[in-house]
Amino acid sequence: MQEDIKNLIAPPALEINSNYLKLGGKFAKTLFIFTYPRYLATGWFSPFINLPELLDISIFIHPVDTALALKNLRKKSAQVQAQISEQEEKGLVRNPVLETALQDIESLRDTLQQSRENLFNIGVYITIYADTLENLNKIEAQINNLLESRLVYAKSAIFQQLEGFGSTLPLGLDQLSIHTPLNSSPASSFFPFASANLTSDEGILYGVNRHNNTLVIFDRFSLENANMVIFAKSGAGKSYATKLEVLRQLMLGADVIIIDPENEYENLANAVGGSFFKISLSSEHNINPFEIPIIPEDEDPANVLKSHIVNLTGLLKIMLGKITPDEEALLDRAITETYAAHDIIPGKDFSKTQPPLLEDLRTVLENMEGGQGLAQRLYRFTKGSYAGFTNRPTNIDIKNRLIVFSIRDMEEELRPTAMYIILNFIWNLIKAELKKRVMIIDEAWWLMKHHDGASFLFGLVKRARKYFLGVTTITQDVEDFVGSPYGRPIITNSSLQLLLKQSPAMIDLIAKTFNLTEGEKNLLLEVNVGQGLFFAGLNHVAIQIIASYLEDKIITTKKEGLVTGN
């Protein structure tokens, strides 16, 4: 029976060479670490554990008897002191190498004598695998470069490749027996399980930690802010991961509001009984940008109105394109007068007053000195081809726990304007009633292309925490997003970050923005759909997004087997 098992797991052939092995169709080579720097930082070995290449690592730790270690250290100390004395007698200048060695020996003797540390013989062996000798040598060079950048050096086990291979098999046999004496502190830096454990008692399941197979269960509202950014190339699974979180947040009582540029969330809204609004030039669903915000009980109506006017000015700057400072001042005055014409002024109760429309602003501008040019540029939004979108009263009901605003049918040129109007409308609702909410902005780079849109989004992200809101910003166009002056501040104001598969063209920018290691960069290039890196505060793990069968049927983007609420 044992022979049958051996034959089952053994390779079809084994070819032994001086510097590599050939196992069936695979090439293998074993390296051993033989020297270390004076200091080893915690987690220095983590990039090697997380390399995407196929490799096996064995770390053998053999305890050394403390009495024997102290005896040998005493002899070594005497030898070094004798060398220093001999050089002093010859009148030579001091030798800092010997003096440092003596200090290290005496320090180690003290810690061993006081039982604060122990001494170990450490053997570290790495077996790498490849399909060709050329790739094998490339992986060896990559590992050596990574090691040497940390002043750690390795060699190939020449003429001992079979023993090296046996040492990295899961048999616990140290057949190479190439050791380096290290005390407890540097030995502990080898601890390979350096990935964070993000399993908590509260929150939702985001996925599985690929480092140690624990569950990534986290409550985004437990951090200093509940904001999140998701970066991924097209088809990497960012919408799938987002819809999965939406389902689970709804189960835990949070309300969810989504800006959907591609109708990807329609099926989800139908399945859970949410509201789905299509915003387009010919849509029956309309949002009046001049809609009066609901006044919170603890806020001054005058301040709310002034803030709303500032946001309206930002919207009009996106609609009109570049405007001069004089035109901006004129716009601000015209908006104020438009509201005043409808008896909406500070100091009066305007909560039940019918708000004006964009055409009312255009009428005011036509009758203002210097406003005719701006009025003419607003024509297409009031009487022209864009009138159905921006010049109608609000007629949507937002009393639902899941609300999706779709802008797929909106012309590309108008998408930033539509996103701004919807965001401003949502923001006014959020300020009116404090409750646990998640707002998702898919393809946020549309808004980031405009300075005023990016500024508004940053202000929303920065203030969201005060209103128990978590903003999720999703984009595939990393360059446009990070290139905006507000892109990096939005990232730094987001305690949660999810990076899925990235394109080679963008990986250096991503690595610089998120301070990724070489191993993490390679991971983001090699991972499959639904895999990536999950950052929560200072902790980050490699994650695999996993859904249950029913969840997958609801959120999948494949056409077959979709579940709807009908």
N, C-alpha and C positions, 0 to 999 in steps of 0.2 A: 504493500500500500504506500509506504514512504517513497519507494522508488518511482511509483506512478506520479506522485505529487511533484517530486524533483524533476521528472521529465516534462511535466506540464508547465512548470514555471521557468525552466531553464531555457536560455536562448538556443536557436537551432545550431549555432556554431560559435566558438570563441577563438579569436585570433589575437595572440599576445605579441606586441611589439615593444621596443624599448621605451617609447614615449606615448603610446596610446594602446587601447584595446579596441577590437572590433567585435561587437555583440550582434550577431545576425547582420542586419543592415544598418546598425547604428555604430557610430564611433564614440568612444568614451575616453576621457583623460582625467586623472586625479592630480590635484594640486594640494600642497601642504603649506601652511603659514609657518615661517621660521623666525621672523623677527617683528618686534612691535616698537612703537615710540615710547617715550618716557611716560606719557599720559594717554589714556584712552577715554574718550567722551562717552557718556551714556547713550546707547542707541546707535553707536557708530556702525554696528553690524547689520542694522535693520535694512539698508538698501540692498544688501546681498541676499537677505532672506526674501525680499520682495521682487527680485529680478524676474522678468517675465520669461527668461530662458529656462530650459529644462536642466535641472541640476539637483544633486543630492549633497547635503552638508551634514557632516558628523562633528560633534564637539565632545571630546573625551576629557573629563576632569578627574585626575587622579590625586587624592589627598596626599600630602607629604607630612610625615611625622614631625611635629613641631620641635621636639628635642633634637632630632637629627638636623633639621633646618637651622636651628640656632647654632649648633656646633659648626656646621659648614659656613654659616655667615660670619661667625667669629674668626674662623681661619681666613676667610676672604677679606674681612676688615683689616686683619693684621697684615696681609699681603699688600693691600692698597696703601696703608699707612707707611709700610716699609718703603714702597716705591716713592711716595711723596717725600719721605725723609732723605732718601738717597739722592733725589733730584735737588733738594735744598742744600745738601752737603756739597754737591758739585757746583753750586751757585747758579743753577738754571732758574729761569723765571717760573712762576707758579703755573701748574697745569690744571685748568678748570675742569677738564674731563675727569681727572682722578679725584679732585675735590668734590665734584657733584656725585660721583660714584660712591665715595665714602659717606656723604650725607644720606644718600638713598639707602645704603646698607644699614647705617645706624638707625635710620627712621624705621626700616622694616624690622630690625631686631627689637626695637622698642614695642612696636605694635604686636609682634608675635609673643614677646615676653609677657605683655599685659593682656593677652588673649583677645585683643580687639580685632585681629584678623588672623587668617590661616593661610598657609602656603599650598599651592597646587601645581602639579605638572599638567599643562594644557596642551592637547593636540587637536588641531583644527584641520579637517580634510574636506576638500570640495571636489566632487566628481561632476564633470560637465558632459553633455551629450549633444551630438549633432548628426545630421545625415551625411555630411561630407567632411573631409579633413580640413578643407578651406574654412568652412563655417566653425569647425571646432577651434581652429587657431584664432579666428576672429573673436569668439566668446572668451577664450583664454586671455587675449589681449585686453578685452573690455574689463574683465574682472581684475587683471593686474593693474590697469589704469585706475580703477576705482580704489583698489587697495593702496596703491602708491600715493594717491592723493591724500591718504590718511596716514602716510609714513609707515604702512604695514606692507610687508613683502612676502611673496609666495614663490614657490618653485614647483616644477613638475616632478613627480616621483619617478625619476629615470630608473629603468630596470626594476621598478617595484610597482608597476601599474596594477598587477593582479592583486598584490597586497593592499594597495590603495583602494581599489574597487571593493575589496572585501571589507575594508574599514568603513566604507560609507553605506554598505548594505545594512538593513535594519536587524543586525544580529548582535550588536553590542561588542564587536571584536575589534580591538585596537591592534591591527596587524602591522601598521607602519611604525608605531612607537616613536614618533618624532615629536618631542615635547619641548615646551618653553615654561620655565617656572614663573608663575604669577601669583600674587597675593589676592585676597578676596575682592578688593575694590575693582581692579581691572578685569578680573574674572567675571564679575557680575555684569560688566558691559556687554558680554556676549549673549546675554539672555535674549533669545530670539523672538519671544512673543511680545514685541514692542507695540503692537497695535492696541489702540484704545478699546475699552469695553463700553459700548453705548447702550447697554441693557439697563433700563430703569423700570420702576414700578408703575409709572404713569406715561401716557402718550400713546402714539400709534406705531405700528410696525412699518418701518421704512424699507427693510430688506434684511439680508443675511450678511454678516461680516465674513468676507472671504478669507481673512487671515486665520480666524479661529472658530468659524462656524457658529458664533453666537448670534443672537437676534439683535438687530439694531432697532430698539424701541425707545422713542424719544418724544418729549413734549416740547414743541417749538416755543410755547408760551412760557417755559421755565427759564429761558435765557434772558439776557439783558434787553434783547428785542426779538420779535418773532418773525423777522424778515428772512427771506431766502432768495438766493439766485441760483438758476439752473443754466449751465452752459453745455451745449452738445452740438455736434454736427447733425445734419438732417438724417433722420432714420435711426438715430442712436437710442431712441426710446424715451425722450424727455417728456413728450405728451402722455405716454403710457404711465410713466412714473407719477406725473402730476395728477392724472385722473384717479390713480390708485390712492394717492393721498387725499384727494377730495372725498372719495367714498368713505375713507376711514375717519376723516375729520367730521363728516356729517354724522357718523355713528356716535361720535363723542360729544355731539351737541354744538359744534361750531357752525356758523353760517358761512357760506362760500359765495363769492361773487367773481365771475370770470369774464375777461375780455378775450374773445375767441376770434382770431383772424381767418381761420380756415374751416369753420363748422365742425371742428374735431370733437366738440363737447356736446353736440346736439343729442346724440344717442344716450349719453350719460344723463343729461337733463330729463329726457323722456323716461328713462328707466327708473329714476328716483322721484319723479313727480315734480321736477324743478321747472322754473320759468325760462323760456328761450326766446329772446328778442332779436329779430333781424333788423339791423340798422343799415339802411341804404337809401338811395335817392327816391325809390318808388315804394319803400316799405310803409306798412300801416303803423309801425311803431316809431314814435318820434320823441325826441328830447329837446326841449326848448333851452338853449344855453342861457337865456335870461330868466329862467325859472328861479323864483325866490327861495333861498335856502330855508330849511326849517330852523327856527331859532332855538338853540338849547336853553334850558331854564337858567343855567348859571352864566350865560354870556350876554353881553350888551348887544341889542339888535343893531346899533349903529356900527359897531366893530365888525359884526358879521357881514353887513352890507358893504362896508369898505373893502373887506377881504375878498368878497365876491366880485367886486368891481375890478380889483387887481387881477384876479384870475381871468375875468372876461377880457381884459386888455391883453393878457398873454395869449388867449385863444385868437383874438382878432389879428394879432401880429403873425400868428401861424397862417391864418386865412389870407391875409393881405400880402405876405412876403415882407421884404425889407421896408421899414418905415423910418423916417427921420425922428430925432428927439422932439421936434416941434409937432410932428404928426401924432406922436405918441401922447403928448400932453393934450392935444386936441381931442384925441379919442377918449382919454380919461374924462375930460369935461363933457363930451357928448354923451357918454354912457350915464354919467350922473344926471344930466338933464333929461335923458330918455326915461330914467326911473322917476324923476321928479314930475314929469308930465303925467305919470300914472299914479301920482300921489304917494310914491314910495321914497320917503326921505327920512333921515335920522330924526328921532324924536316922536315919530308917529307909529301907530300899530299898523303895519303893512302885511301882517301874516296871512290875511285872507284876501289881499288885493290881487286882481288879475295882472300877471306880469306882462311886460311889453314883448314884442317880437323883434327880430333883427331888422325887419323893414321899418320899424319905428325909429331905430337908431339911424338908419339910412336917411330917413326924412329929416331928422334933427341935423345930421351932417350937411345935407343939401342947403339948409337955411343958416349955416354957420359960416362965417368968413374963413376961407381957406379950407373948408371941409368938402367942397364939391369933388375934388379929386378922389378922396377916400370914399365918398358916396358912390362914385362911378365904379370904383374897384369892388365895392360890395354888391353891385347890381346882380352879378351872376348868382350870388347866394340868396337874393331876395326875390327877384323876378326872373332870373335867368335859369340856366340848366341845373344849378345846384339848389334851387329854392326848396324843393321837396325835402331836403335833408336838414336845413338849418333854420327854416322860417315857419315852423308849425308849433302849436302848443304841445306840451308834454302829455302823453296819453298812455303811459305804461304803469302797470301795477307791480310794485316791487315787494309785495308782502309774501315772500317765499324764502325758504332756507337756502335754496340754490338758485342763483340767478346767472344766466349766461347772456352776454351781449355779443352777437355775431356781427362782424364787419367784413365777412368774406365777399359779399356782393358790392361792397363799396369800391369805387374807383381808386386805383393806387395813389393818385395824387391827393385824394381826400382822406386817406386812412389816418395820417397823423392828426388831422382836425377831428375826425370821428373819435379817435382814442382819447383826445384831450377833453372833448365834450362829455364823453361817458365817464371818464375818471373824475372830472369835476362834479358831475351829478352824483356819482357814488360817494365821493368824499363828503359832500354836503349831507348825504344820508347817514354816513358813519358818524359824523360829528353830532348829529341830532340825537342819536341813541347809542349809549355805551353798551356793547355786548361783544362776545367772543366771535371774531370774524377772520376769515382768510380771503384776501383778494389776490387773484392770479392774473397777471398781465403777460399773455403769450406774445412772442415776437416783439418784445419791447423796443428793439432797435428802430422800429418805425417811428416811435416817439422820440428816441434819442437823436435822430437825425436833425432835429430842430432845437435850437438853444432854449427856447421858451418851454417846449415840451419836456426836454431833459431836466430843466430847472424845476418844473412842476412835479415831475416824477420823483426827483430827489427830495423835494420838500415833503411830499406825501410819505416817502419811505422814512424820512427822519422823524416825522411827527406821529407815525402810526402807533408807536408804543403807548402813547398817552391815551389812545382810544381803543386799546385792547385789540389791535388789528395786526395781522401778519401779512406782509406784502410779498408775494412770490413773483419774481421777475425772470422771465424765460427768454432766451435768445439763442440763435445759432450764428448770428453775425457778430462774433466776438470783437472784431477789429473796430467796427462802427461803435459798438457799445463802450469799449474801453477807451477808444479815441476821444469820446466826448469828455469835456471837463467835469461832468457830473457822473461819469461811468464808474470810476474808481471809488468816489465817495459813496455811491449806492452799494458797491460791494462791501466796503468797510462797515457800512451800517446794516449789513445783513449777517446775522450770527450763524445762519445755516447756508451752506453752499453744496451744491451737487454738480459734480463734473462727470459727464458720461463720455463716450468715445469722441475723440477730437481728430481733426484732420492734421496731417503733417505740416501744412502751411501755417496753422494757427497754434501749434503746440508750444513754440518758444514764447509767444505772447502770453499764453495761458500759464506757462511755467513761471514767467516773470511776475505776472499779476498775483498768483496764488503761492509763490515761493515753493515750487515743487522740487523734489529731488529727481535725480536722473531715473531712478527706479519708478517713481510715480509718473514721470513723463512717458516712459516706455509702456507703462501699464495702460495709460489713456489712449495710446496709439494701437495697442494690441487687443484690448478687451472686446467682448462680444456685445450685442445689443442688450441693454438693461444692466450693464456693469459699469462701474466707475469708482469715483472717490466721493465720500460723504464727509463734509466738514461740519462739526457742531462745536462752536466756540474754538477752543484750542485743540480739541481732539479731532482726529480724522481717521477714517477706516476705508478699506476697499469694500465696496458694497455690491451685492447682487439683488436687483429688484425682483421680488417674487409675489405673484398674485394667486389667490385661490381660483378654483375652476369657475365659479360663478362671477367673481370679480373680473377675471380675464374675458369672459363672454360679454360683460357690460362695457369694458373699456377698450377692447381690442380695436385696432384700426383695420383689421381684415374684414372683408364684406360678408364672409360666410359665418353663420352662427351668431349674429349679433342679437343681443337681448334688448328689447325696447319696453317701454311702459304701456304700450297699446294693448 
